[in-house]
Amino acid sequence: MQPTNGRLYRAARKCSRPTVGSTGAQADDYLHGQLSAIWKVHGPWELRLTAHDTDTAAKRLFPGNAGSRVEFAVQTAF
């Protein structure tokens, strides 16, 4: 993908509705969304800024782990 402007390399979004537990009426599901902005630094190196958010069902299923958060990562591929 070509850079979108002078520095931003690409942007990505994702929304999912995973199901946890048994199938059918007993299963619990929740919403998870994320937005990412990725900058190519030099060669194979990239910087990634990602924002995550979940709904209240995720907070009930995974107390202390679900909710909103922002993460920053440096990544490369060889």
Backbone bond lengths (Angstrom), bond angles and torsions (degrees), N, CA, C in turn:
res aa  C-N    CA-C-N  psi(-1)  N-CA   C-N-CA  omega(-1)  CA-C   N-CA-C  phi
1 M - - - 1.441 - - 1.526 108.38 -
2 Q 1.281 116.75 137.75 1.454 122.12 178.53 1.525 110.17 -79.59
3 P 1.329 117.87 152.61 1.464 120.06 176.91 1.529 111.14 -57.98
4 T 1.344 117.18 140.19 1.458 121.31 -178.69 1.520 111.68 -79.52
5 N 1.305 117.39 -30.74 1.459 122.09 171.59 1.522 105.62 -146.44
6 G 1.281 119.59 -164.25 1.448 121.18 -175.01 1.518 115.01 -52.88
7 R 1.326 120.80 -31.63 1.462 121.19 -172.67 1.529 114.58 -129.04
8 L 1.318 119.02 -35.78 1.460 120.17 -177.39 1.525 109.56 -69.30
9 Y 1.309 117.03 122.66 1.462 122.30 -176.70 1.534 111.31 -83.75
10 R 1.349 115.99 -48.01 1.460 119.41 176.30 1.526 109.82 -162.34
11 A 1.315 114.85 162.57 1.458 121.78 175.86 1.524 107.39 -127.38
12 A 1.324 117.01 148.51 1.465 121.06 -178.78 1.523 109.37 -140.27
13 R 1.306 115.76 149.99 1.467 121.27 175.30 1.520 108.21 -137.09
14 K 1.321 115.20 152.78 1.467 120.20 -178.91 1.519 107.99 -151.75
15 C 1.302 115.91 138.15 1.457 121.84 173.74 1.521 106.69 -136.12
16 S 1.321 116.88 132.15 1.462 119.94 -179.02 1.525 109.90 -138.81
17 R 1.317 114.71 159.50 1.466 121.75 176.71 1.531 107.77 -131.33
18 P 1.342 116.90 77.71 1.470 120.28 -179.95 1.536 111.67 -68.62
19 T 1.316 115.05 153.04 1.461 121.95 175.37 1.521 108.26 -110.60
20 V 1.315 115.78 133.27 1.459 122.15 -178.26 1.519 108.65 -118.09
21 G 1.324 116.90 139.28 1.463 120.35 176.93 1.510 111.73 93.69
22 S 1.310 115.30 -158.82 1.460 120.46 -177.06 1.527 110.24 -71.80
23 T 1.314 115.57 164.35 1.459 120.07 -179.45 1.514 110.71 -84.49
24 G 1.306 116.19 168.23 1.452 121.17 177.37 1.518 112.57 84.30
25 A 1.316 116.14 -150.03 1.462 121.53 -174.71 1.524 112.60 -67.95
26 Q 1.336 118.74 -21.38 1.460 122.01 -178.65 1.528 112.99 -80.98
27 A 1.317 117.88 -14.37 1.462 121.46 -174.41 1.530 111.02 -73.35
28 D 1.333 115.84 146.16 1.454 122.50 174.20 1.520 108.39 -106.70
29 D 1.323 116.69 139.54 1.454 119.17 174.56 1.528 109.25 -130.07
30 Y 1.307 115.34 162.77 1.463 121.20 -178.54 1.514 109.01 -150.60
31 L 1.321 116.53 165.99 1.460 121.85 178.60 1.520 110.79 -103.72
32 H 1.315 115.72 138.38 1.469 121.94 174.92 1.524 107.06 -133.40
33 G 1.326 116.84 129.35 1.456 121.36 177.37 1.513 110.02 -128.65
34 Q 1.319 115.87 150.77 1.458 119.69 176.26 1.522 110.16 -149.21
35 L 1.320 115.20 147.94 1.458 123.76 174.99 1.516 107.54 -126.20
36 S 1.331 116.87 136.26 1.463 121.02 -179.19 1.517 110.45 -130.35
37 A 1.311 115.19 145.68 1.460 123.01 169.76 1.520 106.30 -124.11
38 I 1.327 116.18 130.73 1.467 121.11 -174.63 1.524 109.03 -123.55
39 W 1.324 115.73 130.99 1.459 122.38 177.99 1.517 109.09 -116.16
40 K 1.311 117.50 130.69 1.464 122.78 175.08 1.522 106.75 -84.00
41 V 1.332 117.49 123.09 1.458 121.98 -175.22 1.520 110.69 -91.92
42 H 1.342 115.87 -62.06 1.457 120.57 -177.85 1.525 108.04 -161.94
43 G 1.315 117.19 126.69 1.463 120.04 -179.31 1.511 111.08 59.55
44 P 1.336 118.01 -128.45 1.465 120.24 -177.86 1.539 113.60 -85.12
45 W 1.333 119.01 2.70 1.466 122.25 -175.65 1.524 111.63 -84.37
46 E 1.341 115.30 135.49 1.464 122.02 177.63 1.523 110.31 -133.47
47 L 1.316 115.46 150.94 1.467 123.13 170.47 1.519 107.08 -108.95
48 R 1.324 116.66 135.72 1.463 121.30 -177.87 1.531 109.74 -128.48
49 L 1.321 115.87 130.15 1.462 122.81 174.28 1.523 106.74 -117.46
50 T 1.333 116.92 121.03 1.464 121.87 -175.42 1.519 110.36 -129.15
51 A 1.331 115.63 133.43 1.464 122.44 174.25 1.526 108.12 -109.56
52 H 1.338 116.91 130.45 1.469 123.51 179.94 1.522 108.37 -115.03
53 D 1.328 116.04 149.09 1.466 120.40 172.36 1.525 108.41 -149.75
54 T 1.328 116.44 147.28 1.461 122.37 178.11 1.520 109.12 -131.36
55 D 1.316 116.80 164.89 1.459 120.47 178.04 1.535 110.80 -88.68
56 T 1.323 116.58 -179.12 1.472 120.68 -177.08 1.530 112.38 -68.29
57 A 1.337 118.16 -27.11 1.470 119.96 177.19 1.525 110.36 -63.10
58 A 1.329 117.82 -38.74 1.466 120.90 177.50 1.520 110.78 -65.30
59 K 1.320 116.96 -38.13 1.471 120.35 178.81 1.529 110.81 -65.60
60 R 1.329 116.65 -33.35 1.469 120.79 177.39 1.528 110.50 -72.78
61 L 1.347 116.83 -41.02 1.463 120.98 -178.42 1.527 112.86 -73.11
62 F 1.346 116.87 -34.49 1.467 121.94 -176.32 1.523 110.32 -128.62
63 P 1.334 118.44 66.37 1.464 120.09 -177.17 1.527 111.68 -58.86
64 G 1.310 115.72 134.23 1.458 121.04 179.65 1.518 114.30 85.71
65 N 1.331 117.58 -14.26 1.469 120.55 -179.15 1.517 113.60 -114.20
66 A 1.318 118.25 -28.40 1.465 121.40 -177.82 1.523 109.78 -93.06
67 G 1.307 114.88 162.12 1.461 121.29 179.65 1.515 110.29 133.79
68 S 1.313 115.62 -160.81 1.461 120.94 -179.26 1.520 110.24 -92.35
69 R 1.332 115.32 143.64 1.462 119.94 174.65 1.520 108.97 -160.42
70 V 1.321 114.53 160.07 1.458 121.99 175.78 1.514 107.02 -124.29
71 E 1.319 117.17 137.95 1.461 120.08 178.60 1.530 109.60 -129.91
72 F 1.306 114.77 150.42 1.459 122.48 177.54 1.517 106.84 -123.41
73 A 1.313 117.50 135.23 1.464 120.64 -177.72 1.524 110.55 -140.57
74 V 1.315 114.11 148.04 1.459 122.36 170.12 1.522 105.22 -110.78
75 Q 1.321 116.88 128.29 1.459 119.00 -177.52 1.516 111.08 -138.23
76 T 1.312 114.54 157.96 1.464 121.74 177.26 1.520 108.61 -150.79
77 A 1.306 115.30 163.84 1.461 121.46 176.17 1.518 107.99 -133.69
78 F 1.321 116.37 139.04 1.460 121.21 179.60 1.501 110.17 -115.08
